[in-house]
Amino acid sequence: MRPVRLMKVFVTRRIPTEGSAALARAADCEVEQWDSDEPIPSKDLERGVAGAHGLLCLLSDRIDKKLLDAAGANLKVISTMSVGVDHLALDEIKKRGIRVGYTPDVLTDATAELAVSLLLTTCRRLPEAIEEVKNGGWTSWKPLWMCGYGLTQSTVGIIGLGRIGQAIARCLKPFGVQRLLYTGRQPRPQEAEEFQAEFVSTQQLAAESDFIVVACSLTPATRGLCNKDFFQQMKKTAVFVNISRGEVVDQDDLYQALASGQIAAAGLDVTTPEPLPTNHPLLTLKNCGKCPFLITSVLLRPGHQHCQSPAPAEGPGLQFFPAAEPYWRVESSPWEARKGAAESARFGRPTRSKTAVRTTHHLCPQLRDKAQGKHEGLMTNNCY
């Protein structure tokens, strides 16, 4: 009997122990991992992914055409430990019929908590105040010293009322926000009803908001959205917070707006590049707070729904990335797509099931047999 060929999975970083344990339990895969907390160099990534059937990557890994060429025809699944997918060359990945998984909802609440924390920290000038305590600037209580702005009776504008934007709005409700504005590609009346949020233009949101939180995805339309014109429309007392992607903001324009007093303050969890050079102009400003991308830095308590690995799909297979959701569904064979029959593969966002919103990625028996030249059927929807 011919021995079963193991499926190779390459992991680009040290990952949480639950994920490593899930991969280790898969008897039909061989796992190779970049054993470091630091990003893998591109040359090592190209060597590691060569011949791999599955790739588990992070937001800092650039998965482009060059890397896909280095991986070769074996690559069937890419799973990213992130909500954002702007580091993936999606068009090229689609052409090759490769399945993609990402992790929506896993850190939605944690991201919203950090956004509100950053908003409160910035508007109440906590970094400045803490520094004054350390350097001896705090001599006595002064009625007008270190005054900031409160959320009560304020107007908050959220750019992007998706999962995270809604979670931020939900967190802000107890603070007595008087008016909630949002903008995006289109109105979302059903979602906005919970918060009595008003859909407005980007210009109106900038002009009328006391606090602005950027929570949108990075797309060609949002790249550089917050620029000189945007900041000039904001109130001089307004506070700006970005927890989406650094590229959404023109950082030179933000620096000028902060340094000139055009806006009151900014709190950033994302920048371009990351990390910022220690001599970057933004880091010289007292009214600009910068966190080192702490959105994902949260320990989920035992019993939390996202600490539980969902049950595997029927039959044994490669449990590729627990709690990952398909970014799109391929309705025909990826091997046909690789042969150039692009018209036979239709790509679309996955349909959410009422009973199972998320799924575990598997290379199911059919896929494994197909890789060994045994199975001629199409890939099924339980195989991502």
N, C-alpha and C positions, 0 to 999 in steps of 0.2 A: 504494500500500500504506500502510495506516494505521500510523504509528509506534507502537512498543511503549511503553506507559506504564511508567515506572520505578516501582519499589516504594520508598516512603520508609521509611527506618530512622532512628530518633532514638536517640542515645546520650547518656546523662545525665552522663557524666564522661570525663575522659581515661582510657583503658584501656591495658593492655600493648600494645606494638607489634605482637605477633603477631595479636592480635584485630583491631586497626585494619587490618593488612595483609590479613587474610582478608576483611573487609568491602570494602576497596578493590578487591579482585580480582573482586568480584561485579559483572558487567557490567549486571545487570538491577536494580540498586538505587541509590538516591541517599541518601547518608549525611549526616545533620546531627548535629553533636556539640557538647555544651556544653564549650567548650575551657577547662577549669579543673580543678584538683585539689580544689577546694572544692565542697560540695554545691550543686546548682542550686536557686535560689529557686523556690517553688511556682508563682508566676506565669509564670516563664520556662519551667518544665517543662510547664505547661498549653499555652503557646503552641507550644513545640517539638513536642509530641506530637500536636498537631492534624493530622488527616489521615494520620497515620503508619500504615504497615502492620505495622511491627515496632518494638518498644521494647526496648532493652538498658539495664537499670537496675542500681543498686547497692542494698545493704542500707539505706542511709540515705534512699532515695527512697520516699515513701509513695504506693503505687499503690492509691487508693481509688475509690469510685464517682464522686466529683467529677472525678477525673483521667480515668477511663475515659469519662465523658460528654464531656470536653473532647477526647479522642482521636477519638471518633466511630466510625462503623461500619466504617471501613477496617481497624482494628487486628485483626490475626490472630494475632500471636505476641508474648509477653512473655518475655524471657530475663533472669534475674537473675544477676549475678556474685557468687553467694553460695550457701551450703548452706541457710541459714535462709530461710524464706518468710513470716515473720510480718509483713513489711512489705507483703505483697500481700493485697488483699481477695479471697481465693480464691473465696468463695461468689459474689460479684458477677462475678468473671472467668469462672467456670464457666457462669453464666447466659448469658453472651454468647458462649460457645463459643470462647474465646480459648485458644490453646495456651500452656503455661507450661513453660519450661526452667529448670533450676537446675544447680549444679555440685558434686554429691557426689563425694567421694573425691579431688578435686583437691588439697586441702590437709589431708587427714586426718592424714597423718604430721606435717606441719608444726604442726598444731594440738596434736597429742599431745606433740610436742617442747616446745612453748611451755608446755603445762600442767605437764610435769615440771620444766622450767626454773623456772617460777614457784613450784612446790612446793618445790624445793630452795633457791631464793633466799629464800623466806619462812621455811622451817623452820630454815635456818642463819643467818638474820638478816643477810644480805649487805647490803641497803640501809643498815641501821643501822651496820654495821661500816665500810662505805665512807665514810659521813658522819663517823664518828669519826676516820678517817684524815685527812679534809679539815679538820676543825675543831680538830685537835690533841688530841683525846680519847685517842688511842693513845699512851701513854707508855712502857709496857713490857708484856711478856707476863704475864698474870695467869691462874691456873688456872681461875677461875670467871667470867671476864669474857666477855661476849658468847656465852655458851653457848646453843646451840640444840638441836634434836631431830634424830635420824638416822632414816633409813628402814629400816635393817636390823632385822629381827625385829619390825617394826611391823604394825599393821592399817590397811589403806587401804580407804576406802569410796568407791565411784564411783556417783554418781547419774546413771543413764543409760548402759547398756552397749550403745550403738549402735556405729556405725563408729568414732567418735572415742573413746568409752569403751573399746572393745576395744584400740584403738591405744595408749591411755594405759596400760592394764593390761600390754600387751606391752612397753612401754618400761620399766615398773617392775620387771619380772621380775629383771633383773640386779642390782638393789639389795638383794635378799634380803628382800623383803617376806614376812612370815610368813603373813599371812591377807588375802584380798581379798574384800570384801563389795560387793554391788551391789544397787540397787533400781531399779524402773521400773514400767511399766504391767503387766508380766507377766514371769514367769521366762523366761530364754533359756538353757536347759540345753545346747544344742549349742555356742553361742558361749562359755558360761562354762566348759565342760569344759577348754578350752585353758589356762585360768588357775586351774582348781580354785576358781573364785569361787562364793561362797554368795549365794543370793538371800534378802534379808531385808527387813523393813519399813523404812520411812524412819526410824521411831523407833529401831529397833535399830541401824541403820547410824549414826545420830547418836551413840548412847550408847556404842558399842563401837569406833568408829574413832579412830585416832590422827591420821589425815589424811583429809580429805574433799575430793573433787574433783567439782564440779558440771559435768556434760557432757551434760545433757538438752536437748531442744528446749523452746522456750517455747510452752506451751499453756495453756488455761484452768486445767488441773489443776496445772500447775507454777508458774504466776504466784504470786509471794509464798510459795513453798514453804518457803524458808529464812527463817523468821521468829523471833520471840522464843521460842516454844515449842521450835523446832528447836535454837536455840543453847543454851537452858537444858539440853537433854539431852546436849549435847556435853561431853567431858572438858575440864577447865581447861587441860590441856596440848595440846589438839588444835589443828591448823592447818587452816584453811578456804581453799579455792581455787575461784574461779568463772571458767570460760572459756566459759560457755554464753551466757546473756543476762542483762543487768542486772536485768530485771524479775522474774527467778526469786528474787531476794533482796530482803527488806525492809531497805533500807540504814539506816534509823533504828535498827532492832533490831540490825543488825550493829554499828553504831557503839557502842551501849550494851554489847553483849557484849564488844567489844574494850576499850573504855574502862574497864569494870568488872573486867576480868580473868576474865570468864566463860569465854572461850576465849583461847588463847595468841596467835594471829596470823592474818592473812588476806592472801591474794594475789589481786588482781583484775585481769582483763584486760578486763572489761566492767562497765559501770555504767549508771545512769539518772540524769541524761542523760549523753550523751557529746558533748563532753568534760565532765568534772565541773568546776563552778566552782572556781576556785583557792582560794576561801575555804570550800570544803565541809568539814564536820567530819571526814570520813574522812581527808582529806589532812593533818590535824593530828596524826595518830597515828603513832608510830614503829613500831607493830606491825601496820601496814596498808600493804602495797605495792600500787601501782597502775600498770599499764602502759597505754599509749595505744592499746589494741586492736591488738596486734601479731600476732594470729593469722595474718593474711594477708600479713604483711610478710616475705616470703621470696622469694629469687631461685632459681628452679629451674635446675639445671645443664643445659647443652646435652645433648640425648639423653634427658633425663628423659621418662618416658612421657606426662606431661601437657603437655610442650612440643610434642608432635607432634599436628598437626591430623589427625583421622581422615579417611578418604577420604569424599568426598561421596556422597550417595545417587545413584541412577541419574538421569542427565539433568542439564542445567544448571538452576540455580536460585539462590535467594538464600541464601548461606551466612551464616546469621544469627548464630550464636555458637558458635565451635569448642569442642568438648569439653563441651557442655552436654547434660544428660540430661532427658528429658521427665518432668515432675512428675506428670502424668496422661496418659491416652490418651483422646482423643475419638473415639468409634466412629461418629459420624454428622456430618453437615455442620454447621459452626458457623453457617452462614448460616440453616439451619433453626432453630437454637437462638435466633438473634436474632429470628426471626419469632414467637417465643413457644412453639414446639413443644419445650418443655424435656424432655418425656417421650421425645423421639427421641434425646437425647444422654445417654449413660451414661458416667460418669466413674469412673475407677479408677486405682490406681497401676500404672505400667508393668510389664510382664513382662520380666524380664531374660533376654536371650539368652545362651546359653553361649558363643557365638562372638563376640558384639559387645555388651559390657556398656553402652557409651556410644555416642552418636550425635551427628552434627553437625546443627544445626537448619537446615532448608532451607524455603524456599517453593518447592515443586517446580513443574514446568510445569503440572500440573493446577490447582494453587492459583492460579498466575498467570493462567491462562486463565479460571478461574472469576471472578477479580476483574474480568476484562474482559468477563464475561458470555458466555463461550464454552463453558464446561464444566459439565455437569449432574451429574457423578458425585460420589461421596463422597470426602472426603479420605482419603489412604492413610496407613498407619502410618509410612512413611518421610518424612512431611512434618510437621514440628513447628514 
